[in-house]
Amino acid sequence: MGGGRLIRFMILVLVVVLVWKVWDYSALPVVETPNFKTSVRDSQTEATPAKANQIQNDGILNILPAPDKPEDIEVEVNPPMNVAVYYEALCPDSRHFVMKQLTPAYKKLKDIIELHLVPYGKASTLEKNGKFTFDCQHGPVECQANMVHACVTNIVKDQTKQLSIVHCMIDKNMQPLVAGQKCVESHKERWVDVENCVNSDQGASILKHMGDMTHNLKPKVSFIPTITIDGSQDDQKHVLQDFHKVLCRRFKGPKQPSC
């Protein structure tokens, strides 16, 4: 075989071999490259609380209990102390307690106190022809002052403002209507509403109710002011001397900052 024929034969063989190899590799399966990127949208869709609590270990599916929701956790709430002050508008001891014990203690502990002011004291109620009249320990002026106080406690719903007005009135209460108007208006309340209450059957009915509350106390009132804490008259001596300290000791909830 001539040199030229030999070279052409070898080239032909190489071409056949290359064609065969190309065909052989094209027949291999295509392996897809894994995609490790997850879009934010996909992760939000898949990462539901139920799926997040499923753990796959060696083919065993473990379901973890869902964590407690905040509303499922019980929080102990201590109710405020129910404080009732039975007093008289012209009584020196009542004045001293309101101004020197009740007001300072309330300012520090108002979040744990439900306050009820009961102006009546050692008065008596008379009823004639469906009308109520009153006989008070310190005379007719005190009856009028008690009624002003009673109407304030009925009309002014906010107990902080209620106490502030009573504190203001009891300081100088010999002219109940003058003191009442000054103190009510200085606290941005409508004096006309209080005055109408005092001059109507409404005021007498409210004061009569204050009397019923006072007469129903057990044991009976022997000293004015009398203070009850959650219905108890215990330890009146210390209540009158250091009301704040007694309240701190009686409260069953967390210790208050001022205590």
C-alpha positions as CSV (number, residue, x, y, z in Angstrom):
1,M,0.0,0.0,0.0
2,G,1.4,3.4,-1.0
3,G,2.2,6.1,1.6
4,G,-0.7,8.3,0.5
5,R,-3.3,5.5,0.8
6,L,-1.9,4.6,4.3
7,I,-2.3,8.1,5.6
8,R,-5.9,8.4,4.2
9,F,-6.8,5.0,5.8
10,M,-5.4,6.1,9.2
11,I,-7.4,9.4,9.1
12,L,-10.6,7.5,8.3
13,V,-10.0,5.2,11.3
14,L,-9.5,8.2,13.6
15,V,-12.7,9.8,12.3
16,V,-14.7,6.7,12.9
17,V,-13.3,6.4,16.5
18,L,-14.1,10.0,17.3
19,V,-17.6,9.7,16.0
20,W,-18.1,6.6,18.2
21,K,-16.8,8.2,21.3
22,V,-19.0,11.3,20.9
23,W,-22.1,9.1,20.4
24,D,-21.1,7.0,23.5
25,Y,-20.8,10.1,25.8
26,S,-24.1,11.6,24.6
27,A,-25.9,8.5,25.8
28,L,-24.9,9.1,29.4
29,P,-27.7,10.4,31.8
30,V,-27.6,14.1,32.6
31,V,-27.1,14.8,36.3
32,E,-28.8,18.0,37.5
33,T,-26.9,20.2,39.8
34,P,-28.8,20.6,43.1
35,N,-30.2,24.0,43.8
36,F,-29.3,25.1,47.3
37,K,-31.0,28.6,47.0
38,T,-34.4,29.1,48.5
39,S,-36.3,32.2,47.9
40,V,-37.7,34.2,50.8
41,R,-41.2,33.6,49.6
42,D,-40.6,29.8,49.5
43,S,-39.2,29.8,53.0
44,Q,-42.1,31.8,54.4
45,T,-44.5,29.4,52.8
46,E,-42.9,26.3,54.0
47,A,-41.8,27.4,57.5
48,T,-45.2,27.1,59.1
49,P,-45.3,26.5,62.9
50,A,-46.5,22.9,62.3
51,K,-43.7,22.1,59.9
52,A,-41.1,23.9,62.1
53,N,-42.0,21.5,64.9
54,Q,-41.5,18.3,62.8
55,I,-38.0,16.7,63.0
56,Q,-37.1,13.8,60.7
57,N,-34.5,11.5,62.2
58,D,-33.6,8.2,60.5
59,G,-37.0,7.9,59.1
60,I,-38.8,8.5,62.4
61,L,-41.1,11.6,62.5
62,N,-41.1,13.3,65.9
63,I,-43.8,16.0,66.6
64,L,-42.8,18.6,69.2
65,P,-45.6,20.3,71.1
66,A,-46.3,23.8,70.1
67,P,-45.0,26.4,72.6
68,D,-47.5,28.0,74.9
69,K,-49.1,31.2,73.5
70,P,-48.8,34.3,75.8
71,E,-52.6,34.2,76.4
72,D,-52.4,30.5,77.5
73,I,-50.0,31.4,80.4
74,E,-51.9,32.2,83.6
75,V,-50.6,35.3,85.4
76,E,-51.7,35.7,89.0
77,V,-53.5,39.1,89.5
78,N,-54.0,40.4,92.9
79,P,-57.2,42.5,93.3
80,P,-56.9,46.0,94.8
81,M,-57.7,46.4,98.5
82,N,-61.2,47.7,99.1
83,V,-60.8,50.7,101.4
84,A,-63.9,52.5,102.9
85,V,-63.5,55.6,105.0
86,Y,-66.5,56.5,107.3
87,Y,-66.1,60.1,108.3
88,E,-67.8,63.4,109.1
89,A,-67.2,66.6,107.1
90,L,-66.7,68.8,110.3
91,C,-65.0,66.2,112.5
92,P,-61.4,67.3,113.4
93,D,-60.3,63.7,113.6
94,S,-61.8,63.0,110.1
95,R,-60.1,66.1,108.8
96,H,-56.7,65.0,110.2
97,F,-57.0,61.5,108.8
98,V,-58.1,62.6,105.3
99,M,-55.4,65.2,105.0
100,K,-52.5,63.6,106.9
101,Q,-53.0,59.9,106.4
102,L,-55.4,59.0,103.6
103,T,-54.3,61.4,100.9
104,P,-50.5,60.8,101.2
105,A,-51.0,57.0,101.4
106,Y,-53.4,57.0,98.4
107,K,-51.0,59.0,96.2
108,K,-48.3,56.3,96.8
109,L,-50.6,53.3,96.6
110,K,-53.5,54.3,94.4
111,D,-52.9,51.4,92.0
112,I,-53.8,48.9,94.7
113,I,-56.7,50.8,96.4
114,E,-60.4,50.8,95.5
115,L,-61.5,53.8,97.6
116,H,-65.0,54.5,98.9
117,L,-65.7,57.7,100.9
118,V,-68.7,57.6,103.2
119,P,-69.6,61.0,104.7
120,Y,-72.1,60.4,107.5
121,G,-70.5,59.5,110.8
122,K,-72.6,59.5,113.9
123,A,-75.6,61.2,112.3
124,S,-79.2,59.9,112.3
125,T,-81.7,59.8,109.5
126,L,-85.4,60.8,109.9
127,E,-88.1,60.1,107.4
128,K,-91.4,62.0,107.2
129,N,-93.9,62.0,104.3
130,G,-91.3,60.3,102.1
131,K,-88.7,63.0,102.8
132,F,-85.4,62.5,104.6
133,T,-83.9,64.8,107.1
134,F,-80.7,64.4,109.1
135,D,-79.4,65.1,112.6
136,C,-75.6,65.4,112.6
137,Q,-73.1,65.3,115.5
138,H,-71.7,68.8,114.7
139,G,-75.1,70.4,113.8
140,P,-77.0,71.4,110.6
141,V,-73.9,72.8,108.9
142,E,-72.2,69.4,109.1
143,C,-75.4,67.8,107.6
144,Q,-75.1,70.2,104.6
145,A,-71.4,69.6,104.3
146,N,-71.9,65.8,104.4
147,M,-74.5,66.1,101.6
148,V,-72.1,68.1,99.5
149,H,-69.4,65.4,100.0
150,A,-72.0,62.7,99.3
151,C,-73.0,64.3,96.0
152,V,-69.4,64.7,94.9
153,T,-68.7,61.0,95.5
154,N,-71.8,60.2,93.4
155,I,-71.2,62.6,90.5
156,V,-67.4,62.6,90.2
157,K,-66.6,59.1,89.1
158,D,-62.8,59.3,89.1
159,Q,-61.7,58.3,92.6
160,T,-58.4,60.2,92.5
161,K,-60.3,63.4,91.6
162,Q,-63.0,62.5,94.1
163,L,-60.5,62.3,97.0
164,S,-58.7,65.5,95.8
165,I,-62.0,67.5,96.0
166,V,-62.9,66.0,99.4
167,H,-59.4,66.8,100.7
168,C,-59.9,70.4,99.5
169,M,-63.4,70.8,101.0
170,I,-62.6,69.2,104.4
171,D,-59.8,71.6,105.0
172,K,-62.2,74.6,105.4
173,N,-65.7,73.3,105.5
174,M,-67.7,75.7,107.7
175,Q,-69.3,77.2,104.5
176,P,-70.1,73.9,102.7
177,L,-71.5,75.5,99.5
178,V,-68.7,78.0,99.1
179,A,-66.0,75.4,99.8
180,G,-67.8,73.0,97.5
181,Q,-68.0,75.3,94.6
182,K,-64.3,76.4,94.9
183,C,-63.0,72.9,95.2
184,V,-65.2,71.3,92.5
185,E,-64.5,74.0,90.0
186,S,-60.8,74.1,90.7
187,H,-60.8,70.4,89.7
188,K,-62.5,71.2,86.4
189,E,-65.9,69.6,87.4
190,R,-69.3,71.1,87.0
191,W,-70.4,72.7,90.3
192,V,-74.0,73.2,89.0
193,D,-74.4,69.4,88.9
194,V,-73.3,69.0,92.5
195,E,-75.4,72.0,93.6
196,N,-78.5,70.5,92.0
197,C,-77.9,67.2,93.7
198,V,-77.5,68.9,97.1
199,N,-80.8,70.9,96.7
200,S,-82.8,68.0,95.5
201,D,-84.2,64.7,96.8
202,Q,-81.3,63.0,95.1
203,G,-78.8,64.4,97.6
204,A,-81.0,63.3,100.5
205,S,-81.3,59.8,99.1
206,I,-77.5,59.5,98.6
207,L,-76.8,60.7,102.1
208,K,-79.5,58.3,103.5
209,H,-77.6,55.5,101.6
210,M,-74.4,56.6,103.3
211,G,-76.2,56.4,106.6
212,D,-77.4,52.8,105.9
213,M,-73.8,51.8,105.0
214,T,-72.5,53.3,108.3
215,H,-75.3,51.7,110.4
216,N,-74.7,48.3,108.9
217,L,-71.1,48.1,109.9
218,K,-70.2,45.3,112.2
219,P,-69.1,46.0,114.9
220,K,-71.1,49.2,115.2
221,V,-69.3,52.5,114.7
222,S,-67.8,53.8,118.0
223,F,-65.3,56.3,116.7
224,I,-65.2,58.5,113.7
225,P,-63.4,58.2,111.4
226,T,-63.6,54.4,111.0
227,I,-61.7,52.7,108.2
228,T,-62.3,49.3,106.8
229,I,-59.8,47.4,104.6
230,D,-61.5,44.6,102.7
231,G,-64.4,44.8,105.1
232,S,-62.2,44.5,108.2
233,Q,-62.0,47.1,111.0
234,D,-59.0,45.4,112.6
235,D,-56.1,47.4,114.0
236,Q,-57.8,50.8,113.9
237,K,-55.2,52.4,116.2
238,H,-52.4,51.7,113.7
239,V,-54.6,52.5,110.7
240,L,-55.2,56.0,112.1
241,Q,-51.5,56.5,113.0
242,D,-49.7,55.1,109.9
243,F,-52.2,54.2,107.2
244,H,-49.5,53.7,104.5
245,K,-47.7,51.1,106.6
246,V,-50.8,49.2,107.4
247,L,-51.8,49.1,103.7
248,C,-48.3,47.8,102.7
249,R,-48.6,45.1,105.3
250,R,-52.1,44.1,104.3
251,F,-51.6,43.9,100.5
252,K,-51.1,40.3,99.3
253,G,-49.6,41.2,96.0
254,P,-46.0,42.2,95.0
255,K,-44.3,44.7,97.3
256,Q,-45.0,48.2,96.2
257,P,-42.1,50.7,95.6
258,S,-43.1,53.0,98.5
259,C,-43.4,50.1,100.9
